[in-house]
Amino acid sequence: MAVKIVLVIGSVIFAALVAVFYSTSKGSVAYDTDSKAVNDEYDFIVVGAGSAGSVVASRLSENKDVSVLLLEAGKSDDEAAIKVPLAAATLVNTELDWKYRMDTDSGGLRYGRQIPLPMGKVLGGSSVLNWMMYVRGHPADYDSWADEGADGWSYKDVLPFFKKSEKYVGKRPVQKEFHGFDGPLPVSSDSVLSQAHQAFLNAGQDAGYKILDDYNGESMIGFAPTQFTIKGGERWSTARSFLGPASE
């Protein structure tokens, strides 16, 4: 009981400090979320302002000759805790989350439990709830899609678009031919590793795996420091990265 009380008090104090600091911080991105300011007609209507919808709406709006309406069932992403990477766990199962749960399963690893499946109900979607790790996926997966008939989806085809969206701001070296440096989505990496992080890398090496400087580079098989969608100590969701500039 004492442990639970300490944890609750600590969480309240942490949330209060976060709210005070970030509510007075500068550099916030503002965009129009007034549902009354809706025209009768639009050239494009994008349903869902999640990780994909925010990017699609932003790209469409680059053509100044067309009008774009982006619809989102959730609320705005202006809560203070959203910016704080460490507060990610406090956002799940709140009004920012659709609160989906997996179906019960009589066997396997779930043993009849209903496991939460967080899904963002907010501008930026699940990029507001996730743990901000920037992982593109294995190139072989993209190549397999192309082999099965999905023209234009090989890793060679999609890499230019990953680079176009990325703005690498990390201090750790990366393979520059695989990264972008002028896009809207900030990507960073820890310049100094904690003892626990270094021990994790050492354990991987002891198990026979390679230590990678950049798992979003030429090879993804191995152990490596993590890359994040974080800049200046703050989370950068797709809404903040793409919708902010698009609304200007």
Phi and psi restraints in degrees (value plus and minus 20) as a CYANA .aco file:
   2 ALA   PHI     -81.5   -41.5
   2 ALA   PSI     -59.7   -19.7
   3 VAL   PHI     -83.8   -43.8
   3 VAL   PSI     -62.6   -22.6
   4 LYS   PHI     -82.6   -42.6
   4 LYS   PSI     -62.0   -22.0
   5 ILE   PHI     -83.5   -43.5
   5 ILE   PSI     -63.6   -23.6
   6 VAL   PHI     -81.4   -41.4
   6 VAL   PSI     -62.6   -22.6
   7 LEU   PHI     -84.6   -44.6
   7 LEU   PSI     -61.3   -21.3
   8 VAL   PHI     -84.5   -44.5
   8 VAL   PSI     -67.0   -27.0
   9 ILE   PHI     -81.6   -41.6
   9 ILE   PSI     -62.4   -22.4
  10 GLY   PHI     -82.0   -42.0
  10 GLY   PSI     -60.0   -20.0
  11 SER   PHI     -85.3   -45.3
  11 SER   PSI     -61.4   -21.4
  12 VAL   PHI     -83.7   -43.7
  12 VAL   PSI     -65.3   -25.3
  13 ILE   PHI     -82.9   -42.9
  13 ILE   PSI     -63.7   -23.7
  14 PHE   PHI     -80.6   -40.6
  14 PHE   PSI     -66.7   -26.7
  15 ALA   PHI     -82.0   -42.0
  15 ALA   PSI     -59.1   -19.1
  16 ALA   PHI     -85.0   -45.0
  16 ALA   PSI     -64.6   -24.6
  17 LEU   PHI     -83.0   -43.0
  17 LEU   PSI     -61.2   -21.2
  18 VAL   PHI     -80.6   -40.6
  18 VAL   PSI     -67.4   -27.4
  19 ALA   PHI     -82.5   -42.5
  19 ALA   PSI     -62.4   -22.4
  20 VAL   PHI     -85.0   -45.0
  20 VAL   PSI     -66.3   -26.3
  21 PHE   PHI     -86.8   -46.8
  21 PHE   PSI     -69.9   -29.9
  22 TYR   PHI     -99.2   -59.2
  22 TYR   PSI     -42.3    -2.3
  23 SER   PHI     -92.6   -52.6
  23 SER   PSI     -39.8     0.2
  24 THR   PHI    -125.9   -85.9
  24 THR   PSI     -20.8    19.2
  25 SER   PHI     -96.0   -56.0
  25 SER   PSI     136.2   176.2
  26 LYS   PHI    -120.7   -80.7
  26 LYS   PSI     149.2   189.2
  27 GLY   PHI      70.6   110.6
  27 GLY   PSI      -8.0    32.0
  28 SER   PHI     -91.2   -51.2
  28 SER   PSI     128.9   168.9
  29 VAL   PHI    -116.2   -76.2
  29 VAL   PSI     109.3   149.3
  30 ALA   PHI    -133.3   -93.3
  30 ALA   PSI     122.0   162.0
  31 TYR   PHI    -168.3  -128.3
  31 TYR   PSI     138.1   178.1
  32 ASP   PHI     -94.3   -54.3
  32 ASP   PSI      99.5   139.5
  33 THR   PHI    -138.5   -98.5
  33 THR   PSI       1.1    41.1
  34 ASP   PHI     -97.5   -57.5
  34 ASP   PSI      91.4   131.4
  35 SER   PHI     -90.0   -50.0
  35 SER   PSI     -35.3     4.7
  36 LYS   PHI     -98.6   -58.6
  36 LYS   PSI     -41.3    -1.3
  37 ALA   PHI    -107.4   -67.4
  37 ALA   PSI      39.9    79.9
  38 VAL   PHI    -136.5   -96.5
  38 VAL   PSI     110.6   150.6
  39 ASN   PHI    -100.0   -60.0
  39 ASN   PSI     150.1   190.1
  40 ASP   PHI     -96.7   -56.7
  40 ASP   PSI     -48.5    -8.5
  41 GLU   PHI    -157.9  -117.9
  41 GLU   PSI     128.3   168.3
  42 TYR   PHI    -159.4  -119.4
  42 TYR   PSI     131.1   171.1
  43 ASP   PHI     -92.8   -52.8
  43 ASP   PSI     -56.7   -16.7
  44 PHE   PHI    -156.8  -116.8
  44 PHE   PSI     118.3   158.3
  45 ILE   PHI    -142.5  -102.5
  45 ILE   PSI      99.1   139.1
  46 VAL   PHI    -124.4   -84.4
  46 VAL   PSI     102.1   142.1
  47 VAL   PHI    -118.5   -78.5
  47 VAL   PSI      93.8   133.8
  48 GLY   PHI      83.4   123.4
  48 GLY   PSI      95.1   135.1
  49 ALA   PHI    -122.0   -82.0
  49 ALA   PSI      24.5    64.5
  50 GLY   PHI    -105.8   -65.8
  50 GLY   PSI    -175.2  -135.2
  51 SER   PHI     -81.4   -41.4
  51 SER   PSI     -56.9   -16.9
  52 ALA   PHI    -104.1   -64.1
  52 ALA   PSI     -67.8   -27.8
  53 GLY   PHI     -79.8   -39.8
  53 GLY   PSI     -58.1   -18.1
  54 SER   PHI     -82.9   -42.9
  54 SER   PSI     -60.3   -20.3
  55 VAL   PHI     -90.1   -50.1
  55 VAL   PSI     -64.2   -24.2
  56 VAL   PHI     -80.6   -40.6
  56 VAL   PSI     -66.6   -26.6
  57 ALA   PHI     -82.5   -42.5
  57 ALA   PSI     -60.5   -20.5
  58 SER   PHI     -83.3   -43.3
  58 SER   PSI     -64.9   -24.9
  59 ARG   PHI     -84.8   -44.8
  59 ARG   PSI     -61.8   -21.8
  60 LEU   PHI     -83.7   -43.7
  60 LEU   PSI     -56.6   -16.6
  61 SER   PHI     -92.8   -52.8
  61 SER   PSI     -30.0    10.0
  62 GLU   PHI     -86.0   -46.0
  62 GLU   PSI     -42.3    -2.3
  63 ASN   PHI    -106.5   -66.5
  63 ASN   PSI      85.8   125.8
  64 LYS   PHI     -89.9   -49.9
  64 LYS   PSI     -27.7    12.3
  65 ASP   PHI    -110.7   -70.7
  65 ASP   PSI     -20.9    19.1
  66 VAL   PHI    -141.9  -101.9
  66 VAL   PSI     135.8   175.8
  67 SER   PHI    -127.9   -87.9
  67 SER   PSI     122.9   162.9
  68 VAL   PHI    -150.8  -110.8
  68 VAL   PSI     110.7   150.7
  69 LEU   PHI    -134.2   -94.2
  69 LEU   PSI     105.2   145.2
  70 LEU   PHI    -131.1   -91.1
  70 LEU   PSI      99.7   139.7
  71 LEU   PHI    -124.4   -84.4
  71 LEU   PSI     115.7   155.7
  72 GLU   PHI    -158.9  -118.9
  72 GLU   PSI     110.2   150.2
  73 ALA   PHI     -94.1   -54.1
  73 ALA   PSI     -45.5    -5.5
  74 GLY   PHI    -106.3   -66.3
  74 GLY   PSI    -187.6  -147.6
  75 LYS   PHI    -118.1   -78.1
  75 LYS   PSI     159.3   199.3
  76 SER   PHI     -90.7   -50.7
  76 SER   PSI     141.6   181.6
  77 ASP   PHI    -118.7   -78.7
  77 ASP   PSI      20.0    60.0
  78 ASP   PHI    -116.8   -76.8
  78 ASP   PSI     -11.9    28.1
  79 GLU   PHI     -89.9   -49.9
  79 GLU   PSI     119.9   159.9
  80 ALA   PHI     -79.5   -39.5
  80 ALA   PSI     -61.1   -21.1
  81 ALA   PHI     -85.8   -45.8
  81 ALA   PSI     -41.5    -1.5
  82 ILE   PHI     -80.4   -40.4
  82 ILE   PSI     -54.6   -14.6
  83 LYS   PHI     -93.9   -53.9
  83 LYS   PSI     -38.1     1.9
  84 VAL   PHI    -111.8   -71.8
  84 VAL   PSI      92.6   132.6
  85 PRO   PHI     -74.7   -34.7
  85 PRO   PSI     -61.2   -21.2
  86 LEU   PHI     -88.8   -48.8
  86 LEU   PSI     -37.2     2.8
  87 ALA   PHI    -108.6   -68.6
  87 ALA   PSI     -12.4    27.6
  88 ALA   PHI     -75.0   -35.0
  88 ALA   PSI     -61.0   -21.0
  89 ALA   PHI     -86.3   -46.3
  89 ALA   PSI     -43.8    -3.8
  90 THR   PHI    -101.2   -61.2
  90 THR   PSI     -28.7    11.3
  91 LEU   PHI    -110.4   -70.4
  91 LEU   PSI     -39.9     0.1
  92 VAL   PHI     -92.3   -52.3
  92 VAL   PSI     122.9   162.9
  93 ASN   PHI      44.9    84.9
  93 ASN   PSI      11.4    51.4
  94 THR   PHI    -134.4   -94.4
  94 THR   PSI    -191.6  -151.6
  95 GLU   PHI     -89.5   -49.5
  95 GLU   PSI     -28.5    11.5
  96 LEU   PHI    -105.3   -65.3
  96 LEU   PSI     -22.7    17.3
  97 ASP   PHI    -140.2  -100.2
  97 ASP   PSI     115.8   155.8
  98 TRP   PHI     -87.3   -47.3
  98 TRP   PSI     -34.3     5.7
  99 LYS   PHI      41.3    81.3
  99 LYS   PSI      19.4    59.4
 100 TYR   PHI     -90.2   -50.2
 100 TYR   PSI     132.3   172.3
 101 ARG   PHI    -154.9  -114.9
 101 ARG   PSI     122.3   162.3
 102 MET   PHI     -86.1   -46.1
 102 MET   PSI     131.6   171.6
 103 ASP   PHI     -83.4   -43.4
 103 ASP   PSI     129.0   169.0
 104 THR   PHI     -85.4   -45.4
 104 THR   PSI     130.5   170.5
 105 ASP   PHI    -153.7  -113.7
 105 ASP   PSI     110.1   150.1
 106 SER   PHI     -97.2   -57.2
 106 SER   PSI     -31.3     8.7
 107 GLY   PHI    -162.8  -122.8
 107 GLY   PSI    -181.6  -141.6
 108 GLY   PHI      50.4    90.4
 108 GLY   PSI    -171.6  -131.6
 109 LEU   PHI    -102.8   -62.8
 109 LEU   PSI     -35.8     4.2
 110 ARG   PHI    -109.6   -69.6
 110 ARG   PSI     -47.5    -7.5
 111 TYR   PHI      30.2    70.2
 111 TYR   PSI      27.7    67.7
 112 GLY   PHI      62.1   102.1
 112 GLY   PSI     -22.9    17.1
 113 ARG   PHI     -97.4   -57.4
 113 ARG   PSI     134.6   174.6
 114 GLN   PHI    -122.4   -82.4
 114 GLN   PSI      86.7   126.7
 115 ILE   PHI    -108.5   -68.5
 115 ILE   PSI     110.5   150.5
 116 PRO   PHI     -80.4   -40.4
 116 PRO   PSI     123.2   163.2
 117 LEU   PHI    -145.9  -105.9
 117 LEU   PSI      64.8   104.8
 118 PRO   PHI     -77.6   -37.6
 118 PRO   PSI     115.9   155.9
 119 MET   PHI    -167.4  -127.4
 119 MET   PSI     102.3   142.3
 120 GLY   PHI     -84.9   -44.9
 120 GLY   PSI     106.4   146.4
 121 LYS   PHI    -133.0   -93.0
 121 LYS   PSI      51.7    91.7
 122 VAL   PHI    -190.5  -150.5
 122 VAL   PSI     138.5   178.5
 123 LEU   PHI     -77.9   -37.9
 123 LEU   PSI     103.2   143.2
 124 GLY   PHI      82.0   122.0
 124 GLY   PSI     -32.0     8.0
 125 GLY   PHI      35.6    75.6
 125 GLY   PSI    -157.8  -117.8
 126 SER   PHI     -91.5   -51.5
 126 SER   PSI     -31.8     8.2
 127 SER   PHI     -90.1   -50.1
 127 SER   PSI     -29.6    10.4
 128 VAL   PHI    -108.7   -68.7
 128 VAL   PSI     -45.4    -5.4
 129 LEU   PHI    -121.4   -81.4
 129 LEU   PSI     -41.7    -1.7
 130 ASN   PHI     -93.3   -53.3
 130 ASN   PSI    -199.5  -159.5
 131 TRP   PHI    -116.5   -76.5
 131 TRP   PSI      -2.5    37.5
 132 MET   PHI      46.8    86.8
 132 MET   PSI      -6.2    33.8
 133 MET   PHI     -94.6   -54.6
 133 MET   PSI     108.5   148.5
 134 TYR   PHI    -115.0   -75.0
 134 TYR   PSI      80.9   120.9
 135 VAL   PHI    -152.9  -112.9
 135 VAL   PSI      97.3   137.3
 136 ARG   PHI     -97.8   -57.8
 136 ARG   PSI     -46.1    -6.1
 137 GLY   PHI      87.6   127.6
 137 GLY   PSI     138.4   178.4
 138 HIS   PHI     -95.9   -55.9
 138 HIS   PSI     114.5   154.5
 139 PRO   PHI     -73.8   -33.8
 139 PRO   PSI     -52.9   -12.9
 140 ALA   PHI     -84.3   -44.3
 140 ALA   PSI     -50.0   -10.0
 141 ASP   PHI     -85.7   -45.7
 141 ASP   PSI     -65.8   -25.8
 142 TYR   PHI     -82.5   -42.5
 142 TYR   PSI     -63.4   -23.4
 143 ASP   PHI     -83.3   -43.3
 143 ASP   PSI     -54.3   -14.3
 144 SER   PHI     -88.0   -48.0
 144 SER   PSI     -55.3   -15.3
 145 TRP   PHI     -83.0   -43.0
 145 TRP   PSI     -64.2   -24.2
 146 ALA   PHI     -83.5   -43.5
 146 ALA   PSI     -59.6   -19.6
 147 ASP   PHI     -83.4   -43.4
 147 ASP   PSI     -48.3    -8.3
 148 GLU   PHI    -110.6   -70.6
 148 GLU   PSI     -14.2    25.8
 149 GLY   PHI      94.2   134.2
 149 GLY   PSI     -21.6    18.4
 150 ALA   PHI    -103.7   -63.7
 150 ALA   PSI      62.3   102.3
 151 ASP   PHI     -79.6   -39.6
 151 ASP   PSI     116.7   156.7
 152 GLY   PHI      66.1   106.1
 152 GLY   PSI     -14.9    25.1
 153 TRP   PHI    -132.8   -92.8
 153 TRP   PSI      -7.6    32.4
 154 SER   PHI     -88.4   -48.4
 154 SER   PSI     141.1   181.1
 155 TYR   PHI     -83.5   -43.5
 155 TYR   PSI     -54.0   -14.0
 156 LYS   PHI     -82.4   -42.4
 156 LYS   PSI     -54.8   -14.8
 157 ASP   PHI     -94.7   -54.7
 157 ASP   PSI     -58.9   -18.9
 158 VAL   PHI    -109.1   -69.1
 158 VAL   PSI     -39.0     1.0
 159 LEU   PHI     -74.9   -34.9
 159 LEU   PSI     -62.5   -22.5
 160 PRO   PHI     -78.4   -38.4
 160 PRO   PSI     -50.5   -10.5
 161 PHE   PHI     -99.4   -59.4
 161 PHE   PSI     -53.9   -13.9
 162 PHE   PHI     -80.1   -40.1
 162 PHE   PSI     -64.7   -24.7
 163 LYS   PHI     -87.3   -47.3
 163 LYS   PSI     -56.8   -16.8
 164 LYS   PHI     -85.3   -45.3
 164 LYS   PSI     -54.7   -14.7
 165 SER   PHI    -103.8   -63.8
 165 SER   PSI     -36.9     3.1
 166 GLU   PHI    -114.1   -74.1
 166 GLU   PSI     123.0   163.0
 167 LYS   PHI    -147.5  -107.5
 167 LYS   PSI      72.5   112.5
 168 TYR   PHI     -93.9   -53.9
 168 TYR   PSI     102.0   142.0
 169 VAL   PHI    -142.1  -102.1
 169 VAL   PSI     -10.3    29.7
 170 GLY   PHI     -92.6   -52.6
 170 GLY   PSI     139.4   179.4
 171 LYS   PHI    -112.8   -72.8
 171 LYS   PSI     -35.6     4.4
 172 ARG   PHI     -99.5   -59.5
 172 ARG   PSI     123.4   163.4
 173 PRO   PHI     -87.7   -47.7
 173 PRO   PSI     122.7   162.7
 174 VAL   PHI    -151.2  -111.2
 174 VAL   PSI     146.2   186.2
 175 GLN   PHI     -99.4   -59.4
 175 GLN   PSI      84.4   124.4
 176 LYS   PHI     -80.9   -40.9
 176 LYS   PSI     -47.8    -7.8
 177 GLU   PHI     -89.6   -49.6
 177 GLU   PSI     -30.3     9.7
 178 PHE   PHI    -128.9   -88.9
 178 PHE   PSI     -14.9    25.1
 179 HIS   PHI    -151.2  -111.2
 179 HIS   PSI     135.7   175.7
 180 GLY   PHI    -127.7   -87.7
 180 GLY   PSI     135.5   175.5
 181 PHE   PHI    -151.4  -111.4
 181 PHE   PSI     -16.1    23.9
 182 ASP   PHI    -149.6  -109.6
 182 ASP   PSI     -10.4    29.6
 183 GLY   PHI    -103.5   -63.5
 183 GLY   PSI    -199.4  -159.4
 184 PRO   PHI    -104.1   -64.1
 184 PRO   PSI     -37.7     2.3
 185 LEU   PHI    -118.2   -78.2
 185 LEU   PSI      89.6   129.6
 186 PRO   PHI     -89.1   -49.1
 186 PRO   PSI     116.6   156.6
 187 VAL   PHI    -150.1  -110.1
 187 VAL   PSI     108.7   148.7
 188 SER   PHI    -150.4  -110.4
 188 SER   PSI     155.6   195.6
 189 SER   PHI    -170.3  -130.3
 189 SER   PSI     133.3   173.3
 190 ASP   PHI     -86.5   -46.5
 190 ASP   PSI     109.3   149.3
 191 SER   PHI    -101.0   -61.0
 191 SER   PSI     -48.6    -8.6
 192 VAL   PHI    -145.2  -105.2
 192 VAL   PSI     105.9   145.9
 193 LEU   PHI    -109.9   -69.9
 193 LEU   PSI     121.0   161.0
 194 SER   PHI     -92.4   -52.4
 194 SER   PSI     146.3   186.3
 195 GLN   PHI     -81.8   -41.8
 195 GLN   PSI     -57.7   -17.7
 196 ALA   PHI     -85.9   -45.9
 196 ALA   PSI     -61.2   -21.2
 197 HIS   PHI     -85.3   -45.3
 197 HIS   PSI     -62.4   -22.4
 198 GLN   PHI     -86.7   -46.7
 198 GLN   PSI     -56.9   -16.9
 199 ALA   PHI     -84.6   -44.6
 199 ALA   PSI     -56.8   -16.8
 200 PHE   PHI     -82.7   -42.7
 200 PHE   PSI     -64.6   -24.6
 201 LEU   PHI     -84.6   -44.6
 201 LEU   PSI     -61.8   -21.8
 202 ASN   PHI     -83.0   -43.0
 202 ASN   PSI     -57.7   -17.7
 203 ALA   PHI     -84.7   -44.7
 203 ALA   PSI     -60.2   -20.2
 204 GLY   PHI     -83.0   -43.0
 204 GLY   PSI     -61.4   -21.4
 205 GLN   PHI     -86.3   -46.3
 205 GLN   PSI     -60.4   -20.4
 206 ASP   PHI     -83.2   -43.2
 206 ASP   PSI     -47.7    -7.7
 207 ALA   PHI    -104.0   -64.0
 207 ALA   PSI     -19.7    20.3
 208 GLY   PHI      79.9   119.9
 208 GLY   PSI     -11.8    28.2
 209 TYR   PHI    -114.7   -74.7
 209 TYR   PSI     136.1   176.1
 210 LYS   PHI     -97.3   -57.3
 210 LYS   PSI     130.5   170.5
 211 ILE   PHI    -117.7   -77.7
 211 ILE   PSI      98.8   138.8
 212 LEU   PHI    -120.7   -80.7
 212 LEU   PSI     121.7   161.7
 213 ASP   PHI    -100.2   -60.2
 213 ASP   PSI     -46.4    -6.4
 214 ASP   PHI    -170.6  -130.6
 214 ASP   PSI      80.2   120.2
 215 TYR   PHI     -98.3   -58.3
 215 TYR   PSI     -28.5    11.5
 216 ASN   PHI    -116.7   -76.7
 216 ASN   PSI      -0.5    39.5
 217 GLY   PHI    -121.4   -81.4
 217 GLY   PSI    -157.9  -117.9
 218 GLU   PHI     -87.2   -47.2
 218 GLU   PSI     -55.1   -15.1
 219 SER   PHI    -150.5  -110.5
 219 SER   PSI     124.2   164.2
 220 MET   PHI    -132.8   -92.8
 220 MET   PSI     -22.5    17.5
 221 ILE   PHI    -109.8   -69.8
 221 ILE   PSI      89.9   129.9
 222 GLY   PHI     131.1   171.1
 222 GLY   PSI    -187.1  -147.1
 223 PHE   PHI    -132.9   -92.9
 223 PHE   PSI     121.5   161.5
 224 ALA   PHI    -176.9  -136.9
 224 ALA   PSI     136.2   176.2
 225 PRO   PHI     -82.3   -42.3
 225 PRO   PSI     127.4   167.4
 226 THR   PHI    -102.1   -62.1
 226 THR   PSI     125.5   165.5
 227 GLN   PHI    -123.9   -83.9
 227 GLN   PSI     120.2   160.2
 228 PHE   PHI    -148.2  -108.2
 228 PHE   PSI     135.4   175.4
 229 THR   PHI    -110.5   -70.5
 229 THR   PSI      46.0    86.0
 230 ILE   PHI    -150.5  -110.5
 230 ILE   PSI     118.7   158.7
 231 LYS   PHI    -161.6  -121.6
 231 LYS   PSI     113.4   153.4
 232 GLY   PHI      41.8    81.8
 232 GLY   PSI       8.9    48.9
 233 GLY   PHI      58.0    98.0
 233 GLY   PSI     -10.5    29.5
 234 GLU   PHI    -143.6  -103.6
 234 GLU   PSI     128.8   168.8
 235 ARG   PHI     -87.4   -47.4
 235 ARG   PSI     119.7   159.7
 236 TRP   PHI    -142.0  -102.0
 236 TRP   PSI      79.0   119.0
 237 SER   PHI     -97.4   -57.4
 237 SER   PSI     154.8   194.8
 238 THR   PHI     -87.1   -47.1
 238 THR   PSI     -51.5   -11.5
 239 ALA   PHI     -84.7   -44.7
 239 ALA   PSI     -66.7   -26.7
 240 ARG   PHI     -87.9   -47.9
 240 ARG   PSI     -56.4   -16.4
 241 SER   PHI     -99.4   -59.4
 241 SER   PSI     -58.9   -18.9
 242 PHE   PHI    -126.7   -86.7
 242 PHE   PSI     -60.8   -20.8
 243 LEU   PHI     -95.3   -55.3
 243 LEU   PSI     -54.3   -14.3
 244 GLY   PHI     -77.2   -37.2
 244 GLY   PSI     -76.1   -36.1
 245 PRO   PHI     -81.8   -41.8
 245 PRO   PSI     -54.5   -14.5
 246 ALA   PHI     -89.1   -49.1
 246 ALA   PSI     -46.7    -6.7
 247 SER   PHI    -105.2   -65.2
 247 SER   PSI     -29.0    11.0
